[in-house]
Amino acid sequence: MPLAQGGDQDLVGVGAGQVVDVWRDLLGSPPRGASSDFFASGGDSLLAFRFVSALRERHGIALDLKGFMEDSRFGSLVERCAPHG
């Protein structure tokens, strides 16, 4: 699950690789680190919808679109994809 050169390497675990895959597919490059913001990186509301859909269809990970819109930083997305229990 490589991040862009110089990115945070501590974001590993369940969901991180899947989030990177979808991020890269939709935006053309991986996030630079935990604080990378989807919208500041070139995303828009249609791509956000596609992101949530792709994550669910490809990897079975349900991510709330409303929560995505409120905080679209890579690290936050990974945290919300991690199983809680």
C-alpha positions, 0 to 999 in steps of 0.5 A: 500500500504505497503512499506518494513519495514522502507520505506517512508510512504509519497508515497501514492495516485493514482498509488502508490499502483499499482506500489507496486503491480507490483514491489512486483510481479516481484521482490518478495518484495516491494520497501523500499522507494521512492529512491528504484531503480528497477534495483538495487533491482534485476530488469533487462530489461526484467522485466522492459518490463514486469513491464510496460506491467503489469501496463497497463494490470492490472491497465490501467496505461500507463508508458513509457518504455524509461522513466522507463529505464532512471529513475527507482526509485520507487518515480519517477515511482509513479510520472509518473503514477499520472494523470497530468492536 
